[in-house]
Amino acid sequence: MATVPKKTKSKPVRVGRDEASERLVQAVISLLDTTPMNELLVDLITEKAGLASGHVLVHRYFGSRLDLLSEVAHRLAGQLVEGLNGDFETFQDVSVTPVDYLGSFARHTGIIRKRALVINELALHGASPALHSEDTRKILDSLQQIFELVEVPSRAARATALNMLTLVSVEVTLS
């Protein structure tokens, strides 16, 4: 009688605090592409991160799943601002049209969608809107400066930036 080999999972490894924290954040960001928010549980996150003792690590390094999600929202905002500021630097050196910028904005919608998913989850659990307002302001500032490059008046550039973020957030909420 033949024996069926058991499936083996890769054994979680022990890592330092900084690496474990980074792995958890990156695992959430990666899982946001394929996992509905209601299935984004600590066990799945730590499995994706290749770490053992999931709940213990999340609580030790972040306080709770929601605090981990808050850190993810902050990191995504940072990535988005960095990308938009890079576009701004590029567009300053070349002749750019609004159509060029809209193509550039499309590259960033994945990050915006992920952040909107996380912000919605935090709001659902009672997090204060003020928690991430500084990050949102930085995103709006970055979008606005790019629109101003194509000579959109300042108030219109701010309104357009706000409308773009709002449309993505509404789309995420309805999907």
N, C-alpha and C positions, 0 to 999 in steps of 0.2 A: 504494500500500500504506500503510495507516494504521499509525502507531506507537502502541504501548501506553505510556501514561505510567508511569513508575516510581513505585513507592510511596516516599514520602519520610518518614523519621522526623524528629521534631523534633530539632534539633541540641542536644546537651548544652551547657550554659552553664558558664562558670567563675564560681564564687562563693567567698566567704570561708570560712574554716575553720568558724566557728560555724554558718553557714547550711548548709554541706555536711553537717556532723555532724547537724544537726537534720533535714535532708531525708532522710538515710539512716535515722535512727531512725523518722521518720514513715512512710517507705516500708515498712519492716518491719512496723510496726503495721498499716498498711493492707493489706498483702499477707497477713497472718495470717488475714484474713476469708475468703480464697478460695484460698490456695495451701498445699498440703501441705508440711510442714516439710522433707521430703526434696527438694522442688523450690525451696526458698527459698535460692537461690544468689546469690552476690555480684553476678553479671552482671544478674540479674533485679532485685535490690534497687536497684542503681545506675541501671538503666533506668527503674524506677518513680520514682526520685528526680530523674531528668532530669540526671544527672551523667555525665561521661566518666571514663575511667581508674578503673573500679570497684575492682579489687583494690588499686591503689595508694592510693586514698582510704581504703578501709576499713582497710588496714594502717597508713597514716599516722595516721589519727584515732582508731582503736580498737585496733589491734594484730592483730586477726583477726576472722573472721566470728563466732566464739564470744564474743569480747569485745564486739562490736556487739550480739549477742543479750543479753548480760548487761546492757548499758546499757538495752536495750529492756525487760527484765524489771524493772529498777529504776524506769524511767519509768512503766510500767504500775502498779507498786505505788504510786507517788506519786499517779497519777490516781485509783486506787481509794481510797486513804486520804483524799484530798481530797473525793471524792464521798461517802464514808461519813461524814466529819466534817460535811459540809454537811447530810446527812440528820439527823445528831445535833442540829445547831443548830436545824433545822426542827422536829424532833420534841420538843425541849424546850419549845417554845412552844405546842404543841397536845396535845390528848389523843390518844394513839396506842395502838393495839392490836397484838398480835403479827402479826395479819393485815396491818395497814398496813405494818409493817416488812418482812414477807416480800415484799410487792409492791415495796417500795423495793429490796430485795436483788436482785430479778429484773432491775432496770435495770443492775445492776453485773456480772451474770454474764458478759457479753461480755468485759469487761476481765479478769475472773478466768480465763476460759477461755483467752484469749490468753496471759496470764502463765503459766498451767499448761503450755501448749504449749511455750513458750520454756524454762521451768524443766526440763521433761522432756528437751528437746533438750540442754540444758547437762549434765544428769545423765548422759545417754547417752554424752556425750563426756568424762566423768570430772570434771566440775566439782564442787568441794566443796559439800556441802549448806549449809555455813556461809556460803557466799558471799552468799546472799540471806536468811539467817535474820533479820537485823535488819528487813528490809522485811516479812517474813512476820509478825514480832512486832507491827509497827505496824498491819498489816491486822487481825490478831486483836484487838488493843487497841481498834481502831475498831469492829469488829463487837460486841465484848463490851460496850462502853459503851452501844450502842444497845439491846441486849437488857436491860441493867440498867435502862434507862428504863422498861421495861414490867414492872419488878419481878421479873425473873428473878434468882435468887441468883447471886452473883459466879462461883462455881465452875461452876454449870450454864450460865451465860452464856458462859464461856470454852470449855466443852466443846461447846456448840452452835455457837459460832463456828468452832472447829476442825473439827467434823463437817461444817459447810457447805463449808468450803474443801476438805476431803478428798473429799467427794462430787463436787464439780466436777472436781477433779484426777483422780479415778478415772474419771469419765465421759470426760474428755479422753484419758486413757491408753488406754481401751478402744475409742475411736472411730477 
